[in-house]
Amino acid sequence: MSPSPRLFLGSLLLPLALASCAPSPSSNDCAEGKCDSQPSALGLCTAIRGNGQLITAHFASLARIVEHFGMIDGAAGGSSASITVFMTESMQANPNISDCGDRSCDTAERNARAALLLKSFPGYVQHLSTTDEAAAVGQLLPLVAKIKAAGIDSLLDEDAQAGIDALTALLESDDLRDLINPELIGLLQNSPNPEQHARDILEGVQKLGSFAADSDTIFIRPGLLSFPALADKLGRAGDFYAGNGPADQASMQRFMEACASPGRDKSWFEVAALPAGEESCGQLFDSMLGSYRAALAADPDSFASRIDEPVGGKMAALISTSILSGESADSWRQARADYNQAQPYTFTPSFSDVSFGYWGRAKDLEKVAANDQGYQDLKTSKFRDLGQASWREVLSFSPAEPGLARALELDDELVSFGGWSDLSPVMALRNIGCENVVYVTRRGEESSFATGVATLLGMSSAEKAELYDLDANSSYTVALEETDATWCTDWNNKEATDLLGITLDGYNAPMEATSEYFTRADPSYDNLSEATGLRGCTPGAAAAP
């Protein structure tokens, strides 16, 4: 099965360390038993901007970074980037990255194999394009289209009860039930005004994936998707890439031998066409994945899934979400109770009750809290330690952005509003000891969704400037100044369905760096300069006229 260049896709990243330049042991060396499972120093780390439906762009960008600068020791991100970090950690665990048959792979081979796994993710999603896992990594459009095509809004106008029954039946249908948030169905079944809630649910479906922060209803109304169910399905992808369960190690070894080094400096669409014996690399990958899925379906509980492992268990990782506490959280709880009773509600948050929470290893969170680097920006001051948690828990909260999900209770005191809060987690990585940080982002102004959500949560214009102003000493400007390299894609000007365009843009994006860690790397990256001059990537760059 050859990959289609137009496909709605999910997310990925792969971290480990630059062995050719890093002054301290990296996870490349760990693969040969030269250090503990966690490197003592973090040579190369990646800060990843979450990007919602455009998450595909992470794959190609990170594959190229790994090819040229080595594998990564640590990563940070929230929202869709949390999925990317999970998949990266999963890939890093694959034994075939370091095992070249009768010998250990050398640095260049390991980098090429790690990059190949990153590149292959479009092939993974295409294989699953008709299954629930595809929705778990971003294929929401078919799900939304099915609901829209049912014409339930018109049916509600003609016969309210018939419309409610039709919506309930659709949400409970066999092909949707596994991913639909059961809270939605419960709301329709128990609402004192089911027509009102049915219309509101349909309004949410119409906006699903638009990431519009235009009303505080996005914090209150239950979302369409069940994020715990999505996390479970993402675990299957993680298990495949980690080589867990019924993995065919011989086929994976053959895939890497035939396609990794020959595929250097080639995107997945070129790699997939390379020969791998009597078939192509794409066909071999598709066959391997099909066999894995069949074996998994026959005995799904035969091994412990990656999704239940702790964040940071295999590499340094920081996953973020926004947190509401105090009186503002109480106001949200009352507003939600009123909404569920079909009553008018009032939500009055204060931005002083908003903090930026992070999950990770205890020792890393302690370092971020200590702030040894002495950052004085507003984002750093809003840090909250959420402790260590499983990937299952983290992926049930961080990607659950307003509009995709309502705000979700972490416990009796804290409420999660999704991972929009730190789209440039450079300073957090600096504080945990990352020596070389590359920031994967896109050109342009700060996210209107992030600023819109923060405004709905009570952010003032002064606080907005402190966090996001590209022309002032804001948290975002500090992040750009503190990173060693910026990978500057143009993903905001791509359609989420344009997989080929997103892949080529991400894979060939301009990179700016002055650090010798990047400028003297071998092999060098041709599209590297000291400054791109692009707004949102180069500190102080002006907006285009």
Summary of the structure (lengths in Angstrom):
residues: 545
radius of gyration: 22.7
end to end distance: 45.0
largest distance: 70.9
contacts: 2053
relative contact order: 0.15
helix: 47%
strand: 12%
